[in-house]
Every structure is written in C-alpha cells, then in structure tokens.
Amino acid sequence: MYTNLLVETNGQIAEITINRPNQLNALNKETISELHLALKTADEDQSIGVIILTGSGEKAFVAGADIKEFADFSIAQGGELAQKGQRILFSFMEHLSTPVIAAVNGFALGGGLELAMAAHIRIASSNARMGLPEVSLGLIPGYGGTQRLAQLVGRGKANEMVFTAGMIKADEALQWGLVNYVVEPTELMDKAREIARKILNNSGSAISCAIRAINANFLDGQDGFDVEIEEFGKCFGTADFTEGTTAFLEKRKPNFRN
C-alpha cells in the first residue's frame, strides 16, 4: 500500500516507520502524502489508541526534506510547498485525536525535526542529533519549525538554533525540553511502547479532549481556558466518564472501551 512507509499494528498501537534509509528517510512529496494517509487511517481506526512514528535504520529519523524537489522553485511555489505540507502533515498530525509519539533515532534535521516537533511526545536515542539548518541553504524552516521550536525551548534558544544552523545532541535536547526522554538506541522503541501502554490505560475520549485543549493555547484567536471549559464539559457526556467515575466509586480499575 505504501512505497516509503512500513505500517504495523501492535495491539492498540499503530507503528509507522518512514522507510527511505538510502536517502536518510528524507521527506519527499510522496512520503508526505503517504504519511498523511497513514496517520489519517490510524486516527480513524477505533481500535488504535496511540501512534508511534519513527525512521528506519540507525542513521536517521528524518534527515530533512528532499531538496532536489524544490531547488528551482519560485516564490509562489515555495509558499505553496510550505502551506500544503503544513496542512496535510505537520499541523494535521499535531491536531489528530490520537496521540503521536515520535521515536527519534539518529539525525532529525530540518523537516525531520519539524515532524518530530509536531508529534505530541518525543523520545530520542542517545545518538540523536537535531537541528534546523535551513538558513545555510538560504531558507528558513517552512513546516512550522520557527513556531514550534520557540514554543518548546523558548525564543532565545530557538533563535540560536535557527540562526547558527547547528545541531544539538540528545542530552541538550532533553535539557531544553525539546524531547521528553533520552534512551539508548536499542531501548528506543521499547520506551515508546512503554509510554504508549500507559496512555492506553486511560480514557481515549478524554485524551482527545485534552489534545484539543492543550493545542488551543498555541492557536491565534482562541482562548485556551475557554476551550478547556468546553472540552471538560464534553467529557460528561461520554461513556468513558460514566465508566471512570463508576470504577472510582467501586474501587476498581476502569475498563475503557477506547
């Protein structure tokens, strides 16, 4: 079904692997379109509660965008490239109802780091190297990198990373809050699955509400507190709320039918 992806289901976990190791998993148009379809399919599957996104091989999560596809673009074409990519992949993934964990192995550069930042949780292997080198090509990050990096690490560190086009190591990424955990490469997927299983213990509908509420704080024209109130109210109309409160009162573990 996919040319550049491997998709497997592990219980309630969908595992999507970008599989272009000879190109260090660089994002070309076809891969972006396939990721959109794979993420959409997993999000719409009621049996899936968590998505793990990673890259094949030991060298790279995603080493960037496929530069040869846009080296001769005009101003209009460049703007369209960024707009479409954000719409169908980066912003699309950030606003999925299903939480996405990025398991970052090796290089996550340019569009690769932007992809990881659009996930809800990031785990890095100790050999990970992250950066936004676009200014060394006469560009700036175009898939949300200037916005999400500043949100995660603060304006000063984001300015440094973008202006210098440099890479940071996994430990520094952890220090700055760019990733949630750093583990050895052999433990990366196990750690991602461990977190996924913890998520699966809880209400899927409530987690979807939480994603919308948390994201609202970063959207122009939205009051995050108002969205939180709205989403909080919605929870009261769900079967998960009934099960969760009943289980609490009966002193047993809830059985959410995510």
Legacy VTK file of the C-alpha trace (Angstrom):
# vtk DataFile Version 3.0
C-alpha trace
ASCII
DATASET POLYDATA
POINTS 258 float
0.000 0.000 0.000
2.862 2.360 0.797
6.090 2.886 -1.121
8.025 4.772 1.561
6.420 3.619 4.810
6.146 0.487 6.906
2.961 0.323 8.977
2.391 -2.301 11.660
-0.229 -2.744 14.358
0.927 -3.820 17.803
-2.275 -4.301 19.790
-3.814 -0.840 20.085
-0.609 0.816 18.880
-0.023 1.768 15.243
3.684 1.930 14.395
4.574 3.982 11.308
8.164 3.790 10.059
9.489 6.112 7.364
11.418 3.703 5.172
13.848 5.511 2.859
17.134 4.554 4.547
19.250 5.166 1.464
18.010 8.776 1.472
18.244 9.032 5.291
14.425 8.976 5.278
14.237 12.431 3.667
10.736 13.772 3.162
9.720 13.984 -0.465
6.228 14.788 -1.755
5.256 11.129 -1.983
6.362 10.395 1.590
4.465 13.409 2.935
1.301 12.246 1.144
1.748 8.684 2.408
2.266 9.912 5.980
-0.942 11.907 5.744
-2.858 8.806 4.643
-1.250 6.511 7.233
-1.901 8.944 10.082
-5.472 9.574 8.928
-6.143 5.845 8.659
-4.769 5.135 12.135
-6.650 8.078 13.662
-9.946 6.876 12.200
-9.399 3.283 13.375
-11.353 2.937 16.618
-9.076 0.093 17.742
-5.959 2.323 17.694
-5.209 4.368 20.798
-1.631 5.556 20.170
0.562 6.120 17.115
4.363 5.720 17.205
6.301 7.398 14.395
9.940 6.548 13.680
12.509 6.212 10.903
14.164 3.090 9.535
17.820 2.316 10.011
20.243 3.560 12.624
21.376 6.789 10.953
18.292 8.982 10.764
14.763 9.621 11.933
14.353 12.042 9.035
17.404 13.938 7.784
15.330 16.703 6.199
13.288 17.495 3.132
14.267 16.230 -0.310
15.996 19.402 -1.568
16.201 18.334 -5.198
12.398 18.520 -5.408
12.293 22.286 -4.795
15.733 23.653 -5.701
14.295 25.554 -8.706
11.025 26.742 -7.138
9.684 30.275 -7.476
8.404 32.420 -4.586
4.844 31.266 -5.228
5.841 27.627 -5.487
7.856 27.847 -2.248
4.910 29.338 -0.388
2.590 26.661 -1.744
5.055 23.931 -0.730
5.102 25.127 2.892
1.343 25.718 3.035
0.441 22.305 1.666
2.989 20.454 3.796
1.785 22.098 6.984
-1.849 21.463 6.110
-1.640 17.801 5.155
1.092 16.607 7.525
2.613 18.797 10.233
-0.417 20.700 11.538
-2.601 17.748 10.604
-0.620 15.422 12.872
-0.454 17.933 15.713
-4.253 18.118 15.781
-5.034 14.392 15.480
-7.396 12.973 18.094
-4.936 10.107 18.629
-1.685 10.915 20.465
1.503 10.561 18.420
4.864 9.598 19.941
7.940 10.385 17.828
10.784 7.908 18.409
13.795 9.857 17.140
16.834 7.820 16.111
19.877 9.486 14.578
19.523 12.706 12.598
16.344 14.784 12.886
17.164 17.792 10.760
15.067 20.415 9.024
11.744 18.862 8.097
12.663 15.857 10.236
12.889 17.913 13.416
9.753 19.773 12.366
7.980 16.427 12.025
9.123 15.317 15.478
8.014 18.637 16.996
4.538 18.191 15.518
4.172 14.941 17.493
2.667 15.125 20.970
5.574 13.375 22.751
9.212 12.951 21.672
11.714 10.288 22.736
15.289 10.399 21.457
18.011 7.806 21.259
21.353 8.865 22.711
22.795 9.113 19.193
20.142 11.589 18.033
21.241 14.897 16.546
18.689 17.641 15.999
18.753 20.938 14.178
17.176 23.318 11.689
19.886 24.011 9.062
17.649 25.838 6.572
19.438 29.223 6.750
22.581 27.518 5.426
20.559 26.941 2.240
19.178 30.471 2.062
15.832 29.367 3.529
14.034 29.345 6.861
12.122 26.413 8.368
8.853 26.220 6.467
6.948 23.382 8.102
6.214 25.119 11.406
9.744 24.949 12.766
10.091 28.601 13.751
6.849 28.405 15.707
7.035 25.024 17.433
10.722 25.262 18.330
10.193 28.583 20.107
7.166 27.134 21.923
9.211 24.178 23.148
12.601 25.682 24.015
11.931 29.424 24.239
12.689 32.251 21.841
16.372 32.696 22.700
17.387 29.073 22.183
15.207 28.827 19.078
16.906 31.903 17.639
20.316 30.367 18.319
19.443 27.038 16.723
17.885 28.619 13.631
20.477 31.397 13.140
23.522 29.132 13.564
22.029 26.190 11.606
23.786 23.975 14.149
22.884 20.611 15.598
22.368 19.756 19.240
22.881 16.374 20.878
20.157 14.360 22.558
21.193 15.313 26.101
20.990 19.010 25.279
17.612 18.475 23.623
16.428 16.882 26.866
17.832 19.757 28.913
15.915 22.284 26.835
12.647 20.337 26.839
12.772 19.506 23.156
12.417 15.794 23.985
10.788 14.006 26.907
13.333 11.194 27.322
16.734 10.052 26.064
17.470 6.319 25.957
19.991 4.017 24.332
19.238 3.232 20.662
18.335 -0.381 21.452
15.772 0.806 24.006
14.086 3.474 21.874
11.048 1.567 20.628
10.603 -0.217 23.959
10.425 3.170 25.705
7.938 4.460 23.149
5.756 1.378 23.633
6.011 1.696 27.408
4.644 5.235 27.269
2.007 4.150 24.762
0.777 1.422 27.122
0.491 3.939 29.961
-1.603 6.169 27.696
-3.796 3.207 26.752
-4.723 2.690 30.403
-6.728 5.897 30.276
-9.789 7.276 28.514
-9.233 7.739 24.796
-12.052 10.252 24.513
-10.644 12.300 27.395
-7.175 12.269 25.830
-8.651 13.582 22.558
-10.299 16.398 24.518
-7.001 17.112 26.255
-5.158 17.359 22.920
-7.630 19.956 21.681
-7.442 21.937 24.921
-3.638 21.943 25.096
-3.269 22.863 21.421
-5.718 25.750 21.821
-3.197 27.666 23.919
-0.971 27.979 20.848
-3.631 28.932 18.299
-4.288 32.541 17.351
-7.798 33.731 18.103
-8.532 31.008 20.640
-8.690 31.293 24.406
-7.225 28.079 25.788
-9.197 28.425 29.013
-12.483 28.665 27.091
-11.590 25.592 25.029
-10.653 23.721 28.207
-14.034 24.528 29.745
-15.820 23.368 26.587
-13.851 20.127 26.325
-14.229 19.474 30.058
-17.991 19.738 29.677
-17.999 17.373 26.700
-16.387 14.673 28.835
-19.511 14.444 30.979
-21.460 13.103 28.010
-19.127 10.182 27.305
-19.292 6.512 28.221
-15.721 6.841 29.489
-16.799 9.387 32.094
-19.516 7.038 33.337
-17.097 4.109 33.470
-14.265 6.107 35.043
-16.332 7.610 37.845
-18.186 4.353 38.478
-14.902 2.443 38.701
-13.502 5.022 41.111
-16.529 4.779 43.399
-16.464 0.969 43.211
-12.714 0.963 43.979
-11.740 -0.939 40.828
-9.751 -0.211 37.683
-11.802 1.300 34.859
-12.419 -0.683 31.703
-12.346 1.966 28.993
-13.516 0.747 25.602
-11.218 3.026 23.599
LINES 1 259
258 0 1 2 3 4 5 6 7 8 9 10 11 12 13 14 15 16 17 18 19 20 21 22 23 24 25 26 27 28 29 30 31 32 33 34 35 36 37 38 39 40 41 42 43 44 45 46 47 48 49 50 51 52 53 54 55 56 57 58 59 60 61 62 63 64 65 66 67 68 69 70 71 72 73 74 75 76 77 78 79 80 81 82 83 84 85 86 87 88 89 90 91 92 93 94 95 96 97 98 99 100 101 102 103 104 105 106 107 108 109 110 111 112 113 114 115 116 117 118 119 120 121 122 123 124 125 126 127 128 129 130 131 132 133 134 135 136 137 138 139 140 141 142 143 144 145 146 147 148 149 150 151 152 153 154 155 156 157 158 159 160 161 162 163 164 165 166 167 168 169 170 171 172 173 174 175 176 177 178 179 180 181 182 183 184 185 186 187 188 189 190 191 192 193 194 195 196 197 198 199 200 201 202 203 204 205 206 207 208 209 210 211 212 213 214 215 216 217 218 219 220 221 222 223 224 225 226 227 228 229 230 231 232 233 234 235 236 237 238 239 240 241 242 243 244 245 246 247 248 249 250 251 252 253 254 255 256 257
